[in-house]
Amino acid sequence: MPEEGEPSLKAIMVAISHLKSMLEPKLDTVRADVSFLRADFPKMSDKVSTAESDIKVLQTASKKLEEQVQYLTNQTRVLPASLEDQEG
């Protein structure tokens, strides 16, 4: 016999059964989600690799563009001086 204020074995079993009925559908959903993610992981991994490669290409292009902009900026600084030399 449970002591006063303690739940009976039957009450505990009912509570466990209730929790189990609530959690099992959620567990099935989680299992399905995990299965879906496992199936998609290789595709996602390939997409990440492709994105990383694309980023490297864009970084290289950005660096080259930066160098070209710097070169043109330097040329525009030289240009007015050479025009003044021609006029003088």
PDB file with one MODEL, atoms N, CA, C and O in Angstrom:
MODEL        1
ATOM      1  N   MET A   1       0.835  -1.188   0.000  1.00  0.00           N
ATOM      2  CA  MET A   1       0.000   0.000   0.000  1.00  0.00           C
ATOM      3  C   MET A   1       0.873   1.242   0.000  1.00  0.00           C
ATOM      4  O   MET A   1       1.835   1.327   0.763  1.00  0.00           O
ATOM      5  N   PRO A   2       0.548   2.199  -0.844  1.00  0.00           N
ATOM      6  CA  PRO A   2       1.301   3.450  -0.794  1.00  0.00           C
ATOM      7  C   PRO A   2       0.958   4.223   0.471  1.00  0.00           C
ATOM      8  O   PRO A   2      -0.138   4.123   1.023  1.00  0.00           O
ATOM      9  N   GLU A   3       1.932   4.984   0.896  1.00  0.00           N
ATOM     10  CA  GLU A   3       1.691   5.824   2.069  1.00  0.00           C
ATOM     11  C   GLU A   3       0.774   6.963   1.669  1.00  0.00           C
ATOM     12  O   GLU A   3       0.569   7.238   0.486  1.00  0.00           O
ATOM     13  N   GLU A   4       0.235   7.611   2.668  1.00  0.00           N
ATOM     14  CA  GLU A   4      -0.703   8.695   2.422  1.00  0.00           C
ATOM     15  C   GLU A   4      -0.034   9.809   1.619  1.00  0.00           C
ATOM     16  O   GLU A   4       1.075  10.236   1.942  1.00  0.00           O
ATOM     17  N   GLY A   5      -0.706  10.272   0.582  1.00  0.00           N
ATOM     18  CA  GLY A   5      -0.174  11.347  -0.251  1.00  0.00           C
ATOM     19  C   GLY A   5       0.649  10.847  -1.417  1.00  0.00           C
ATOM     20  O   GLY A   5       0.965  11.627  -2.316  1.00  0.00           O
ATOM     21  N   GLU A   6       1.012   9.561  -1.437  1.00  0.00           N
ATOM     22  CA  GLU A   6       1.772   8.997  -2.549  1.00  0.00           C
ATOM     23  C   GLU A   6       0.809   8.381  -3.552  1.00  0.00           C
ATOM     24  O   GLU A   6      -0.219   7.826  -3.164  1.00  0.00           O
ATOM     25  N   PRO A   7       1.132   8.473  -4.845  1.00  0.00           N
ATOM     26  CA  PRO A   7       0.229   7.889  -5.835  1.00  0.00           C
ATOM     27  C   PRO A   7       0.294   6.358  -5.797  1.00  0.00           C
ATOM     28  O   PRO A   7       1.315   5.765  -5.449  1.00  0.00           O
ATOM     29  N   SER A   8      -0.800   5.760  -6.156  1.00  0.00           N
ATOM     30  CA  SER A   8      -0.835   4.297  -6.196  1.00  0.00           C
ATOM     31  C   SER A   8      -0.119   3.811  -7.449  1.00  0.00           C
ATOM     32  O   SER A   8       0.132   4.581  -8.376  1.00  0.00           O
ATOM     33  N   LEU A   9       0.199   2.541  -7.461  1.00  0.00           N
ATOM     34  CA  LEU A   9       0.850   1.946  -8.624  1.00  0.00           C
ATOM     35  C   LEU A   9      -0.035   2.110  -9.858  1.00  0.00           C
ATOM     36  O   LEU A   9       0.457   2.381 -10.953  1.00  0.00           O
ATOM     37  N   LYS A  10      -1.334   1.945  -9.672  1.00  0.00           N
ATOM     38  CA  LYS A  10      -2.273   2.097 -10.785  1.00  0.00           C
ATOM     39  C   LYS A  10      -2.224   3.524 -11.331  1.00  0.00           C
ATOM     40  O   LYS A  10      -2.217   3.718 -12.547  1.00  0.00           O
ATOM     41  N   ALA A  11      -2.190   4.516 -10.453  1.00  0.00           N
ATOM     42  CA  ALA A  11      -2.133   5.917 -10.888  1.00  0.00           C
ATOM     43  C   ALA A  11      -0.837   6.189 -11.644  1.00  0.00           C
ATOM     44  O   ALA A  11      -0.832   6.917 -12.636  1.00  0.00           O
ATOM     45  N   ILE A  12       0.253   5.606 -11.176  1.00  0.00           N
ATOM     46  CA  ILE A  12       1.549   5.774 -11.853  1.00  0.00           C
ATOM     47  C   ILE A  12       1.495   5.135 -13.233  1.00  0.00           C
ATOM     48  O   ILE A  12       1.962   5.725 -14.208  1.00  0.00           O
ATOM     49  N   MET A  13       0.929   3.934 -13.325  1.00  0.00           N
ATOM     50  CA  MET A  13       0.832   3.243 -14.608  1.00  0.00           C
ATOM     51  C   MET A  13      -0.053   4.015 -15.590  1.00  0.00           C
ATOM     52  O   MET A  13       0.255   4.085 -16.780  1.00  0.00           O
ATOM     53  N   VAL A  14      -1.141   4.589 -15.098  1.00  0.00           N
ATOM     54  CA  VAL A  14      -2.024   5.395 -15.948  1.00  0.00           C
ATOM     55  C   VAL A  14      -1.271   6.622 -16.454  1.00  0.00           C
ATOM     56  O   VAL A  14      -1.377   6.974 -17.628  1.00  0.00           O
ATOM     57  N   ALA A  15      -0.519   7.267 -15.583  1.00  0.00           N
ATOM     58  CA  ALA A  15       0.253   8.451 -15.982  1.00  0.00           C
ATOM     59  C   ALA A  15       1.308   8.082 -17.021  1.00  0.00           C
ATOM     60  O   ALA A  15       1.507   8.809 -17.995  1.00  0.00           O
ATOM     61  N   ILE A  16       1.984   6.951 -16.811  1.00  0.00           N
ATOM     62  CA  ILE A  16       3.002   6.506 -17.771  1.00  0.00           C
ATOM     63  C   ILE A  16       2.358   6.199 -19.114  1.00  0.00           C
ATOM     64  O   ILE A  16       2.884   6.571 -20.163  1.00  0.00           O
ATOM     65  N   SER A  17       1.222   5.522 -19.080  1.00  0.00           N
ATOM     66  CA  SER A  17       0.511   5.190 -20.319  1.00  0.00           C
ATOM     67  C   SER A  17       0.096   6.462 -21.058  1.00  0.00           C
ATOM     68  O   SER A  17       0.208   6.546 -22.281  1.00  0.00           O
ATOM     69  N   HIS A  18      -0.380   7.437 -20.308  1.00  0.00           N
ATOM     70  CA  HIS A  18      -0.793   8.709 -20.914  1.00  0.00           C
ATOM     71  C   HIS A  18       0.405   9.417 -21.555  1.00  0.00           C
ATOM     72  O   HIS A  18       0.316   9.894 -22.687  1.00  0.00           O
ATOM     73  N   LEU A  19       1.515   9.482 -20.835  1.00  0.00           N
ATOM     74  CA  LEU A  19       2.721  10.119 -21.380  1.00  0.00           C
ATOM     75  C   LEU A  19       3.220   9.380 -22.615  1.00  0.00           C
ATOM     76  O   LEU A  19       3.626   9.995 -23.601  1.00  0.00           O
ATOM     77  N   LYS A  20       3.182   8.054 -22.546  1.00  0.00           N
ATOM     78  CA  LYS A  20       3.632   7.248 -23.681  1.00  0.00           C
ATOM     79  C   LYS A  20       2.772   7.534 -24.909  1.00  0.00           C
ATOM     80  O   LYS A  20       3.294   7.681 -26.015  1.00  0.00           O
ATOM     81  N   SER A  21       1.454   7.615 -24.716  1.00  0.00           N
ATOM     82  CA  SER A  21       0.567   7.880 -25.855  1.00  0.00           C
ATOM     83  C   SER A  21       0.795   9.281 -26.426  1.00  0.00           C
ATOM     84  O   SER A  21       0.578   9.509 -27.616  1.00  0.00           O
ATOM     85  N   MET A  22       1.228  10.210 -25.588  1.00  0.00           N
ATOM     86  CA  MET A  22       1.519  11.566 -26.073  1.00  0.00           C
ATOM     87  C   MET A  22       2.870  11.625 -26.777  1.00  0.00           C
ATOM     88  O   MET A  22       3.020  12.332 -27.774  1.00  0.00           O
ATOM     89  N   LEU A  23       3.850  10.891 -26.268  1.00  0.00           N
ATOM     90  CA  LEU A  23       5.211  10.994 -26.791  1.00  0.00           C
ATOM     91  C   LEU A  23       5.465  10.127 -28.018  1.00  0.00           C
ATOM     92  O   LEU A  23       6.286  10.497 -28.858  1.00  0.00           O
ATOM     93  N   GLU A  24       4.795   8.996 -28.149  1.00  0.00           N
ATOM     94  CA  GLU A  24       5.067   8.105 -29.275  1.00  0.00           C
ATOM     95  C   GLU A  24       4.846   8.767 -30.633  1.00  0.00           C
ATOM     96  O   GLU A  24       5.694   8.623 -31.513  1.00  0.00           O
ATOM     97  N   PRO A  25       3.739   9.490 -30.840  1.00  0.00           N
ATOM     98  CA  PRO A  25       3.592  10.155 -32.152  1.00  0.00           C
ATOM     99  C   PRO A  25       4.699  11.185 -32.406  1.00  0.00           C
ATOM    100  O   PRO A  25       5.159  11.338 -33.537  1.00  0.00           O
ATOM    101  N   LYS A  26       5.115  11.874 -31.372  1.00  0.00           N
ATOM    102  CA  LYS A  26       6.196  12.850 -31.536  1.00  0.00           C
ATOM    103  C   LYS A  26       7.505  12.146 -31.851  1.00  0.00           C
ATOM    104  O   LYS A  26       8.296  12.624 -32.665  1.00  0.00           O
ATOM    105  N   LEU A  27       7.731  11.011 -31.207  1.00  0.00           N
ATOM    106  CA  LEU A  27       8.932  10.236 -31.474  1.00  0.00           C
ATOM    107  C   LEU A  27       8.928   9.735 -32.915  1.00  0.00           C
ATOM    108  O   LEU A  27       9.963   9.742 -33.583  1.00  0.00           O
ATOM    109  N   ASP A  28       7.766   9.302 -33.391  1.00  0.00           N
ATOM    110  CA  ASP A  28       7.662   8.866 -34.788  1.00  0.00           C
ATOM    111  C   ASP A  28       7.965  10.020 -35.741  1.00  0.00           C
ATOM    112  O   ASP A  28       8.620   9.827 -36.765  1.00  0.00           O
ATOM    113  N   THR A  29       7.495  11.205 -35.407  1.00  0.00           N
ATOM    114  CA  THR A  29       7.773  12.383 -36.234  1.00  0.00           C
ATOM    115  C   THR A  29       9.265  12.689 -36.241  1.00  0.00           C
ATOM    116  O   THR A  29       9.837  12.988 -37.289  1.00  0.00           O
ATOM    117  N   VAL A  30       9.888  12.614 -35.079  1.00  0.00           N
ATOM    118  CA  VAL A  30      11.332  12.864 -34.985  1.00  0.00           C
ATOM    119  C   VAL A  30      12.094  11.821 -35.790  1.00  0.00           C
ATOM    120  O   VAL A  30      13.045  12.156 -36.496  1.00  0.00           O
ATOM    121  N   ARG A  31      11.689  10.571 -35.692  1.00  0.00           N
ATOM    122  CA  ARG A  31      12.346   9.514 -36.473  1.00  0.00           C
ATOM    123  C   ARG A  31      12.221   9.786 -37.969  1.00  0.00           C
ATOM    124  O   ARG A  31      13.185   9.627 -38.717  1.00  0.00           O
ATOM    125  N   ALA A  32      11.034  10.195 -38.398  1.00  0.00           N
ATOM    126  CA  ALA A  32      10.831  10.504 -39.819  1.00  0.00           C
ATOM    127  C   ALA A  32      11.704  11.684 -40.240  1.00  0.00           C
ATOM    128  O   ALA A  32      12.292  11.668 -41.322  1.00  0.00           O
ATOM    129  N   ASP A  33      11.789  12.704 -39.392  1.00  0.00           N
ATOM    130  CA  ASP A  33      12.629  13.866 -39.703  1.00  0.00           C
ATOM    131  C   ASP A  33      14.095  13.474 -39.802  1.00  0.00           C
ATOM    132  O   ASP A  33      14.802  13.925 -40.703  1.00  0.00           O
ATOM    133  N   VAL A  34      14.551  12.639 -38.882  1.00  0.00           N
ATOM    134  CA  VAL A  34      15.945  12.186 -38.902  1.00  0.00           C
ATOM    135  C   VAL A  34      16.210  11.378 -40.164  1.00  0.00           C
ATOM    136  O   VAL A  34      17.252  11.536 -40.800  1.00  0.00           O
ATOM    137  N   SER A  35      15.273  10.520 -40.522  1.00  0.00           N
ATOM    138  CA  SER A  35      15.422   9.716 -41.735  1.00  0.00           C
ATOM    139  C   SER A  35      15.510  10.616 -42.963  1.00  0.00           C
ATOM    140  O   SER A  35      16.338  10.395 -43.847  1.00  0.00           O
ATOM    141  N   PHE A  36      14.652  11.629 -43.011  1.00  0.00           N
ATOM    142  CA  PHE A  36      14.661  12.581 -44.125  1.00  0.00           C
ATOM    143  C   PHE A  36      15.998  13.319 -44.188  1.00  0.00           C
ATOM    144  O   PHE A  36      16.576  13.478 -45.263  1.00  0.00           O
ATOM    145  N   LEU A  37      16.482  13.765 -43.036  1.00  0.00           N
ATOM    146  CA  LEU A  37      17.753  14.492 -43.001  1.00  0.00           C
ATOM    147  C   LEU A  37      18.917  13.599 -43.407  1.00  0.00           C
ATOM    148  O   LEU A  37      19.829  14.041 -44.106  1.00  0.00           O
ATOM    149  N   ARG A  38      18.888  12.354 -42.971  1.00  0.00           N
ATOM    150  CA  ARG A  38      19.950  11.426 -43.372  1.00  0.00           C
ATOM    151  C   ARG A  38      19.961  11.237 -44.885  1.00  0.00           C
ATOM    152  O   ARG A  38      21.024  11.174 -45.501  1.00  0.00           O
ATOM    153  N   ALA A  39      18.784  11.147 -45.473  1.00  0.00           N
ATOM    154  CA  ALA A  39      18.695  10.977 -46.924  1.00  0.00           C
ATOM    155  C   ALA A  39      19.165  12.233 -47.645  1.00  0.00           C
ATOM    156  O   ALA A  39      19.791  12.143 -48.702  1.00  0.00           O
ATOM    157  N   ASP A  40      18.870  13.399 -47.086  1.00  0.00           N
ATOM    158  CA  ASP A  40      19.228  14.667 -47.734  1.00  0.00           C
ATOM    159  C   ASP A  40      20.645  15.132 -47.425  1.00  0.00           C
ATOM    160  O   ASP A  40      21.165  16.012 -48.112  1.00  0.00           O
ATOM    161  N   PHE A  41      21.274  14.562 -46.412  1.00  0.00           N
ATOM    162  CA  PHE A  41      22.590  15.047 -45.998  1.00  0.00           C
ATOM    163  C   PHE A  41      23.613  15.045 -47.130  1.00  0.00           C
ATOM    164  O   PHE A  41      24.316  16.040 -47.301  1.00  0.00           O
ATOM    165  N   PRO A  42      23.725  13.961 -47.916  1.00  0.00           N
ATOM    166  CA  PRO A  42      24.713  14.001 -49.008  1.00  0.00           C
ATOM    167  C   PRO A  42      24.442  15.130 -50.003  1.00  0.00           C
ATOM    168  O   PRO A  42      25.374  15.767 -50.495  1.00  0.00           O
ATOM    169  N   LYS A  43      23.158  15.374 -50.297  1.00  0.00           N
ATOM    170  CA  LYS A  43      22.814  16.466 -51.224  1.00  0.00           C
ATOM    171  C   LYS A  43      23.194  17.814 -50.617  1.00  0.00           C
ATOM    172  O   LYS A  43      23.757  18.678 -51.289  1.00  0.00           O
ATOM    173  N   MET A  44      22.873  17.978 -49.330  1.00  0.00           N
ATOM    174  CA  MET A  44      23.214  19.239 -48.667  1.00  0.00           C
ATOM    175  C   MET A  44      24.721  19.419 -48.611  1.00  0.00           C
ATOM    176  O   MET A  44      25.224  20.527 -48.798  1.00  0.00           O
ATOM    177  N   SER A  45      25.436  18.345 -48.357  1.00  0.00           N
ATOM    178  CA  SER A  45      26.893  18.407 -48.295  1.00  0.00           C
ATOM    179  C   SER A  45      27.470  18.822 -49.647  1.00  0.00           C
ATOM    180  O   SER A  45      28.393  19.634 -49.711  1.00  0.00           O
ATOM    181  N   ASP A  46      26.923  18.260 -50.728  1.00  0.00           N
ATOM    182  CA  ASP A  46      27.369  18.646 -52.072  1.00  0.00           C
ATOM    183  C   ASP A  46      27.090  20.119 -52.341  1.00  0.00           C
ATOM    184  O   ASP A  46      27.917  20.821 -52.923  1.00  0.00           O
ATOM    185  N   LYS A  47      25.916  20.581 -51.912  1.00  0.00           N
ATOM    186  CA  LYS A  47      25.567  21.993 -52.124  1.00  0.00           C
ATOM    187  C   LYS A  47      26.505  22.907 -51.344  1.00  0.00           C
ATOM    188  O   LYS A  47      26.898  23.966 -51.832  1.00  0.00           O
ATOM    189  N   VAL A  48      26.861  22.494 -50.133  1.00  0.00           N
ATOM    190  CA  VAL A  48      27.799  23.286 -49.332  1.00  0.00           C
ATOM    191  C   VAL A  48      29.156  23.330 -50.020  1.00  0.00           C
ATOM    192  O   VAL A  48      29.786  24.386 -50.083  1.00  0.00           O
ATOM    193  N   SER A  49      29.611  22.191 -50.537  1.00  0.00           N
ATOM    194  CA  SER A  49      30.899  22.156 -51.243  1.00  0.00           C
ATOM    195  C   SER A  49      30.866  23.055 -52.469  1.00  0.00           C
ATOM    196  O   SER A  49      31.824  23.779 -52.743  1.00  0.00           O
ATOM    197  N   THR A  50      29.760  23.006 -53.205  1.00  0.00           N
ATOM    198  CA  THR A  50      29.616  23.862 -54.382  1.00  0.00           C
ATOM    199  C   THR A  50      29.624  25.330 -53.970  1.00  0.00           C
ATOM    200  O   THR A  50      30.274  26.156 -54.611  1.00  0.00           O
ATOM    201  N   ALA A  51      28.905  25.650 -52.908  1.00  0.00           N
ATOM    202  CA  ALA A  51      28.868  27.035 -52.431  1.00  0.00           C
ATOM    203  C   ALA A  51      30.253  27.491 -51.999  1.00  0.00           C
ATOM    204  O   ALA A  51      30.648  28.623 -52.279  1.00  0.00           O
ATOM    205  N   GLU A  52      30.995  26.620 -51.321  1.00  0.00           N
ATOM    206  CA  GLU A  52      32.356  26.979 -50.903  1.00  0.00           C
ATOM    207  C   GLU A  52      33.235  27.241 -52.116  1.00  0.00           C
ATOM    208  O   GLU A  52      34.022  28.187 -52.117  1.00  0.00           O
ATOM    209  N   SER A  53      33.107  26.411 -53.150  1.00  0.00           N
ATOM    210  CA  SER A  53      33.885  26.615 -54.379  1.00  0.00           C
ATOM    211  C   SER A  53      33.501  27.931 -55.040  1.00  0.00           C
ATOM    212  O   SER A  53      34.364  28.688 -55.485  1.00  0.00           O
ATOM    213  N   ASP A  54      32.197  28.198 -55.100  1.00  0.00           N
ATOM    214  CA  ASP A  54      31.728  29.452 -55.692  1.00  0.00           C
ATOM    215  C   ASP A  54      32.255  30.651 -54.916  1.00  0.00           C
ATOM    216  O   ASP A  54      32.633  31.662 -55.509  1.00  0.00           O
ATOM    217  N   ILE A  55      32.280  30.542 -53.605  1.00  0.00           N
ATOM    218  CA  ILE A  55      32.786  31.637 -52.771  1.00  0.00           C
ATOM    219  C   ILE A  55      34.256  31.889 -53.071  1.00  0.00           C
ATOM    220  O   ILE A  55      34.682  33.040 -53.164  1.00  0.00           O
ATOM    221  N   LYS A  56      35.036  30.818 -53.223  1.00  0.00           N
ATOM    222  CA  LYS A  56      36.463  30.984 -53.528  1.00  0.00           C
ATOM    223  C   LYS A  56      36.649  31.693 -54.863  1.00  0.00           C
ATOM    224  O   LYS A  56      37.502  32.572 -54.989  1.00  0.00           O
ATOM    225  N   VAL A  57      35.851  31.313 -55.861  1.00  0.00           N
ATOM    226  CA  VAL A  57      35.934  31.962 -57.174  1.00  0.00           C
ATOM    227  C   VAL A  57      35.580  33.438 -57.041  1.00  0.00           C
ATOM    228  O   VAL A  57      36.262  34.297 -57.599  1.00  0.00           O
ATOM    229  N   LEU A  58      34.517  33.731 -56.305  1.00  0.00           N
ATOM    230  CA  LEU A  58      34.103  35.125 -56.125  1.00  0.00           C
ATOM    231  C   LEU A  58      35.142  35.925 -55.338  1.00  0.00           C
ATOM    232  O   LEU A  58      35.363  37.102 -55.621  1.00  0.00           O
ATOM    233  N   GLN A  59      35.773  35.294 -54.362  1.00  0.00           N
ATOM    234  CA  GLN A  59      36.819  35.989 -53.608  1.00  0.00           C
ATOM    235  C   GLN A  59      38.003  36.323 -54.511  1.00  0.00           C
ATOM    236  O   GLN A  59      38.567  37.414 -54.423  1.00  0.00           O
ATOM    237  N   THR A  60      38.378  35.387 -55.378  1.00  0.00           N
ATOM    238  CA  THR A  60      39.478  35.632 -56.313  1.00  0.00           C
ATOM    239  C   THR A  60      39.112  36.761 -57.268  1.00  0.00           C
ATOM    240  O   THR A  60      39.916  37.660 -57.513  1.00  0.00           O
ATOM    241  N   ALA A  61      37.891  36.712 -57.809  1.00  0.00           N
ATOM    242  CA  ALA A  61      37.442  37.762 -58.725  1.00  0.00           C
ATOM    243  C   ALA A  61      37.389  39.109 -58.011  1.00  0.00           C
ATOM    244  O   ALA A  61      37.751  40.133 -58.591  1.00  0.00           O
ATOM    245  N   SER A  62      36.946  39.114 -56.771  1.00  0.00           N
ATOM    246  CA  SER A  62      36.875  40.348 -55.996  1.00  0.00           C
ATOM    247  C   SER A  62      38.264  40.933 -55.782  1.00  0.00           C
ATOM    248  O   SER A  62      38.461  42.144 -55.889  1.00  0.00           O
ATOM    249  N   LYS A  63      39.224  40.068 -55.481  1.00  0.00           N
ATOM    250  CA  LYS A  63      40.599  40.538 -55.270  1.00  0.00           C
ATOM    251  C   LYS A  63      41.154  41.140 -56.562  1.00  0.00           C
ATOM    252  O   LYS A  63      41.795  42.191 -56.532  1.00  0.00           O
ATOM    253  N   LYS A  64      40.909  40.474 -57.698  1.00  0.00           N
ATOM    254  CA  LYS A  64      41.382  41.001 -58.982  1.00  0.00           C
ATOM    255  C   LYS A  64      40.713  42.333 -59.295  1.00  0.00           C
ATOM    256  O   LYS A  64      41.362  43.270 -59.759  1.00  0.00           O
ATOM    257  N   LEU A  65      39.414  42.410 -59.038  1.00  0.00           N
ATOM    258  CA  LEU A  65      38.692  43.657 -59.284  1.00  0.00           C
ATOM    259  C   LEU A  65      39.237  44.770 -58.396  1.00  0.00           C
ATOM    260  O   LEU A  65      39.387  45.908 -58.843  1.00  0.00           O
ATOM    261  N   GLU A  66      39.527  44.448 -57.161  1.00  0.00           N
ATOM    262  CA  GLU A  66      40.100  45.437 -56.240  1.00  0.00           C
ATOM    263  C   GLU A  66      41.445  45.945 -56.766  1.00  0.00           C
ATOM    264  O   GLU A  66      41.733  47.141 -56.711  1.00  0.00           O
ATOM    265  N   GLU A  67      42.260  45.021 -57.273  1.00  0.00           N
ATOM    266  CA  GLU A  67      43.555  45.416 -57.837  1.00  0.00           C
ATOM    267  C   GLU A  67      43.367  46.316 -59.059  1.00  0.00           C
ATOM    268  O   GLU A  67      44.099  47.290 -59.233  1.00  0.00           O
ATOM    269  N   GLN A  68      42.386  45.989 -59.903  1.00  0.00           N
ATOM    270  CA  GLN A  68      42.125  46.802 -61.092  1.00  0.00           C
ATOM    271  C   GLN A  68      41.617  48.188 -60.716  1.00  0.00           C
ATOM    272  O   GLN A  68      42.013  49.186 -61.319  1.00  0.00           O
ATOM    273  N   VAL A  69      40.746  48.246 -59.723  1.00  0.00           N
ATOM    274  CA  VAL A  69      40.241  49.544 -59.263  1.00  0.00           C
ATOM    275  C   VAL A  69      41.389  50.374 -58.709  1.00  0.00           C
ATOM    276  O   VAL A  69      41.471  51.573 -58.972  1.00  0.00           O
ATOM    277  N   GLN A  70      42.267  49.749 -57.952  1.00  0.00           N
ATOM    278  CA  GLN A  70      43.420  50.464 -57.404  1.00  0.00           C
ATOM    279  C   GLN A  70      44.311  50.978 -58.529  1.00  0.00           C
ATOM    280  O   GLN A  70      44.784  52.113 -58.479  1.00  0.00           O
ATOM    281  N   TYR A  71      44.541  50.143 -59.548  1.00  0.00           N
ATOM    282  CA  TYR A  71      45.356  50.554 -60.694  1.00  0.00           C
ATOM    283  C   TYR A  71      44.719  51.755 -61.399  1.00  0.00           C
ATOM    284  O   TYR A  71      45.401  52.731 -61.709  1.00  0.00           O
ATOM    285  N   LEU A  72      43.409  51.676 -61.651  1.00  0.00           N
ATOM    286  CA  LEU A  72      42.721  52.784 -62.329  1.00  0.00           C
ATOM    287  C   LEU A  72      42.713  54.046 -61.471  1.00  0.00           C
ATOM    288  O   LEU A  72      42.832  55.156 -61.988  1.00  0.00           O
ATOM    289  N   THR A  73      42.575  53.871 -60.170  1.00  0.00           N
ATOM    290  CA  THR A  73      42.630  55.025 -59.269  1.00  0.00           C
ATOM    291  C   THR A  73      43.997  55.690 -59.357  1.00  0.00           C
ATOM    292  O   THR A  73      44.096  56.916 -59.416  1.00  0.00           O
ATOM    293  N   ASN A  74      45.034  54.887 -59.366  1.00  0.00           N
ATOM    294  CA  ASN A  74      46.391  55.430 -59.495  1.00  0.00           C
ATOM    295  C   ASN A  74      46.576  56.122 -60.842  1.00  0.00           C
ATOM    296  O   ASN A  74      47.234  57.160 -60.918  1.00  0.00           O
ATOM    297  N   GLN A  75      46.007  55.561 -61.898  1.00  0.00           N
ATOM    298  CA  GLN A  75      46.120  56.162 -63.224  1.00  0.00           C
ATOM    299  C   GLN A  75      45.414  57.512 -63.283  1.00  0.00           C
ATOM    300  O   GLN A  75      45.902  58.437 -63.933  1.00  0.00           O
ATOM    301  N   THR A  76      44.271  57.634 -62.612  1.00  0.00           N
ATOM    302  CA  THR A  76      43.566  58.916 -62.632  1.00  0.00           C
ATOM    303  C   THR A  76      44.338  59.977 -61.865  1.00  0.00           C
ATOM    304  O   THR A  76      44.198  61.168 -62.145  1.00  0.00           O
ATOM    305  N   ARG A  77      45.148  59.563 -60.905  1.00  0.00           N
ATOM    306  CA  ARG A  77      45.975  60.536 -60.185  1.00  0.00           C
ATOM    307  C   ARG A  77      47.123  61.019 -61.074  1.00  0.00           C
ATOM    308  O   ARG A  77      47.542  62.174 -60.989  1.00  0.00           O
ATOM    309  N   VAL A  78      47.622  60.133 -61.918  1.00  0.00           N
ATOM    310  CA  VAL A  78      48.739  60.470 -62.802  1.00  0.00           C
ATOM    311  C   VAL A  78      48.250  61.297 -63.986  1.00  0.00           C
ATOM    312  O   VAL A  78      48.969  62.169 -64.475  1.00  0.00           O
ATOM    313  N   LEU A  79      47.041  61.031 -64.444  1.00  0.00           N
ATOM    314  CA  LEU A  79      46.509  61.669 -65.646  1.00  0.00           C
ATOM    315  C   LEU A  79      46.497  63.199 -65.572  1.00  0.00           C
ATOM    316  O   LEU A  79      46.990  63.837 -66.502  1.00  0.00           O
ATOM    317  N   PRO A  80      45.966  63.815 -64.523  1.00  0.00           N
ATOM    318  CA  PRO A  80      45.980  65.283 -64.494  1.00  0.00           C
ATOM    319  C   PRO A  80      47.400  65.855 -64.556  1.00  0.00           C
ATOM    320  O   PRO A  80      47.616  66.894 -65.181  1.00  0.00           O
ATOM    321  N   ALA A  81      48.334  65.215 -63.940  1.00  0.00           N
ATOM    322  CA  ALA A  81      49.713  65.708 -63.972  1.00  0.00           C
ATOM    323  C   ALA A  81      50.262  65.638 -65.389  1.00  0.00           C
ATOM    324  O   ALA A  81      50.948  66.564 -65.823  1.00  0.00           O
ATOM    325  N   SER A  82      49.979  64.570 -66.118  1.00  0.00           N
ATOM    326  CA  SER A  82      50.499  64.461 -67.481  1.00  0.00           C
ATOM    327  C   SER A  82      49.802  65.451 -68.404  1.00  0.00           C
ATOM    328  O   SER A  82      50.420  65.937 -69.352  1.00  0.00           O
ATOM    329  N   LEU A  83      48.543  65.762 -68.158  1.00  0.00           N
ATOM    330  CA  LEU A  83      47.843  66.766 -68.970  1.00  0.00           C
ATOM    331  C   LEU A  83      48.442  68.150 -68.740  1.00  0.00           C
ATOM    332  O   LEU A  83      48.588  68.931 -69.680  1.00  0.00           O
ATOM    333  N   GLU A  84      48.784  68.450 -67.500  1.00  0.00           N
ATOM    334  CA  GLU A  84      49.403  69.741 -67.199  1.00  0.00           C
ATOM    335  C   GLU A  84      50.751  69.857 -67.886  1.00  0.00           C
ATOM    336  O   GLU A  84      51.123  70.931 -68.359  1.00  0.00           O
ATOM    337  N   ASP A  85      51.491  68.741 -67.942  1.00  0.00           N
ATOM    338  CA  ASP A  85      52.789  68.741 -68.622  1.00  0.00           C
ATOM    339  C   ASP A  85      52.615  69.032 -70.109  1.00  0.00           C
ATOM    340  O   ASP A  85      53.432  69.740 -70.699  1.00  0.00           O
ATOM    341  N   GLN A  86      51.565  68.497 -70.718  1.00  0.00           N
ATOM    342  CA  GLN A  86      51.338  68.706 -72.151  1.00  0.00           C
ATOM    343  C   GLN A  86      50.941  70.154 -72.437  1.00  0.00           C
ATOM    344  O   GLN A  86      51.319  70.706 -73.470  1.00  0.00           O
ATOM    345  N   GLU A  87      50.185  70.771 -71.532  1.00  0.00           N
ATOM    346  CA  GLU A  87      49.745  72.145 -71.735  1.00  0.00           C
ATOM    347  C   GLU A  87      50.893  73.126 -71.531  1.00  0.00           C
ATOM    348  O   GLU A  87      50.955  74.170 -72.180  1.00  0.00           O
ATOM    349  N   GLY A  88      51.784  72.784 -70.640  1.00  0.00           N
ATOM    350  CA  GLY A  88      52.836  73.713 -70.276  1.00  0.00           C
ATOM    351  C   GLY A  88      53.961  73.729 -71.190  1.00  0.00           C
ATOM    352  O   GLY A  88      54.915  74.479 -70.982  1.00  0.00           O
TER     353      GLY A  88
ENDMDL
END
